[in-house]
Amino acid sequence: MGESWAGGRIELVVGDITRLDVSAIVNAANEGLAPGGGVCGAIHRSAGPELATACRSAGPCPTGDARITPGFDLTARYVLHAVGPVWQGGMSGEPELLAGCYRAALDLALEADAASVAFPAIGTGIYGYPLDLATRIAVATVGDFVAAHEMPGRVVFCCFSPGDAGVYREQLDIRFEKPG
């Protein structure tokens, strides 16, 4: 699929998260789980109107947490709605909240026995979290989780642009020994 680390348990791809062949995709959601712009809007458009109805039943969701819904018209069986923090300079608990929403989404994936889960760069769009800082937290949190849990499959970081993927690649290479 893409480049891999941690014995193939973590992958990096550039593409459209709504088209990935994974069990679950993560939506960079707002607390109301309402359709929005960016990756959230793309997921809602691809999943169909039933997703918004399911989100109304599953929500609200506090920042730093996640909820699960079916994937409806997506290839993915599930959508994990993870609510990251709005960037306020980093001194308002943003790192802990961002890590929390990654862990909560991974916990839900384990509970649902999802064989694979794909994450976008949560919080780096309209919420303004600096990509380099968010990526460090994402890679560390996912790396710790994968090391501590028997995941049934792989975790995919899905980047929309090659530039964003370069930031992830750098952090993944720092965290994990890249196979030769």
C-alpha positions as a printed Julia matrix, in Angstrom:
180×3 Matrix{Float64}:
   0.0    0.0    0.0
   2.56   2.61   1.13
   5.73   2.81   3.17
   5.76   0.82   6.41
   7.36   0.82   9.87
   7.1   -1.31  13.02
   7.17  -4.59  11.11
   4.42  -3.47   8.74
   2.06  -2.53  11.56
   2.23   1.2   10.75
   1.94   2.56   7.2
   2.12   5.94   5.51
   0.17   6.73   2.34
  -0.66   9.82   0.33
  -4.22   9.79  -0.91
  -7.91  10.12  -0.23
  -8.79   8.55   3.13
 -12.34   7.85   1.94
 -11.01   5.47  -0.72
  -8.66   3.4    1.42
  -9.27  -0.32   1.8
  -9.29  -0.38   5.61
 -11.74  -1.56   8.27
 -12.09   1.87   9.88
 -11.27   5.43   8.97
 -10.89   8.23  11.46
 -12.83  11.43  10.97
 -11.29  14.64  12.3
 -14.59  15.54  13.93
 -16.06  18.45  15.85
 -17.73  18.0   19.26
 -21.19  17.91  17.7
 -20.1   15.24  15.17
 -21.75  17.47  12.56
 -20.67  17.43   8.92
 -18.0   20.04   8.31
 -15.29  20.95   5.85
 -11.97  19.33   5.01
 -11.6   15.63   5.73
 -14.81  15.64   7.79
 -16.84  16.94   4.85
 -15.22  14.47   2.46
 -16.04  11.55   4.76
 -19.66  12.65   5.18
 -20.1   13.13   1.42
 -18.61   9.71   0.66
 -20.5    7.87   3.41
 -23.88   9.32   2.45
 -26.6   11.03   4.48
 -26.99   8.12   6.91
 -23.68   9.1    8.51
 -25.04  12.46   9.69
 -28.07  10.68  11.19
 -25.83   8.17  13.0
 -23.62  11.01  14.26
 -26.61  12.79  15.79
 -27.32   9.62  17.77
 -23.66   9.03  18.74
 -22.83  12.63  19.69
 -21.91  14.9   21.21
 -18.29  13.95  21.79
 -15.92  15.91  24.04
 -12.55  17.1   22.78
  -9.93  14.39  23.31
 -12.4   11.53  22.87
 -13.92   9.54  20.0
 -17.17   7.87  18.9
 -17.88   5.08  16.42
 -20.49   4.8   13.68
 -20.98   2.52  10.7
 -19.23   3.52   7.47
 -22.39   3.29   5.34
 -21.36   3.92   1.68
 -17.62   3.94   2.45
 -15.36   0.96   1.81
 -14.5    1.15   5.53
 -16.92  -0.67   7.8
 -16.57   1.96  10.55
 -15.94   5.65  11.0
 -14.16   6.63  14.21
 -14.97  10.27  14.98
 -12.02  11.71  16.91
 -12.29  15.24  18.29
  -8.97  17.01  18.42
  -8.35  20.34  20.14
  -8.35  23.79  18.63
  -4.76  25.1   18.76
  -4.43  27.9   21.32
  -0.65  28.04  21.57
  -0.04  24.69  23.25
  -0.51  25.73  26.86
  -4.2   24.83  27.18
  -3.86  21.04  27.3
  -3.8   20.62  23.52
  -1.06  17.92  23.45
  -2.89  15.74  25.97
  -6.24  16.22  24.23
  -4.78  15.36  20.83
  -3.09  12.23  22.17
  -6.34  11.34  23.92
  -8.42  11.4   20.76
  -5.89   9.12  18.99
  -5.96   6.65  21.92
  -9.76   6.76  22.11
 -10.07   6.02  18.38
  -7.62   3.13  18.67
  -9.5    1.76  21.69
 -12.73   1.81  19.65
 -10.98   0.11  16.73
  -9.8   -2.68  19.07
 -13.26  -3.08  20.58
 -14.78  -3.32  17.08
 -12.07  -5.82  16.04
 -11.15  -3.56  13.12
  -8.32  -5.18  11.18
  -6.98  -1.83   9.99
  -7.53   1.84  10.8
  -6.54   4.97   8.87
  -5.92   8.37  10.46
  -5.84  11.8    8.85
  -3.71  14.56  10.39
  -6.2   15.38  13.16
  -6.4   19.0   14.22
  -4.08  20.39  11.54
  -6.75  21.87   9.3
  -9.26  24.44  10.48
  -8.33  23.73  14.13
  -4.88  25.15  13.42
  -2.64  22.62  15.2
   0.88  22.98  13.75
   1.56  19.95  11.53
   5.01  19.17  12.94
   3.79  19.2   16.55
   0.62  17.24  15.75
   2.6   14.66  13.8
   5.01  14.1   16.68
   2.07  13.44  19.0
   0.27  11.21  16.47
   3.33   9.05  15.79
   4.25   8.76  19.48
   0.7    7.93  20.56
   0.1    5.38  17.82
   3.57   3.88  18.32
   3.0    3.47  22.06
  -0.45   1.97  21.47
   0.76  -0.52  18.86
   3.63  -1.57  21.15
   1.26  -2.11  24.1
  -1.66  -3.81  22.32
  -2.11  -6.78  20.08
  -3.63  -4.98  17.12
  -5.36  -7.26  14.61
  -3.85  -5.41  11.65
  -2.25  -2.15  10.65
  -2.55   1.55  11.41
  -2.32   3.87   8.4
  -1.42   7.54   8.46
  -3.13   8.96   5.38
  -1.83  12.31   4.18
  -3.52  14.46   1.58
  -0.26  15.91   0.24
   3.3   14.67  -0.31
   4.55  17.57   1.82
   2.5   16.44   4.81
   3.66  12.86   4.22
   7.27  14.08   4.41
   6.64  15.41   7.92
   5.14  12.05   8.94
   7.98  10.11   7.29
  10.55  12.1    9.26
   8.81  11.38  12.58
   8.26   7.72  11.72
  11.94   7.32  10.83
  12.91   8.92  14.16
  10.55   6.68  16.13
  11.08   3.39  14.31
  14.01   1.78  12.6
  13.17   1.84   8.91
  13.65  -1.6    7.36
  16.37  -1.65   4.69
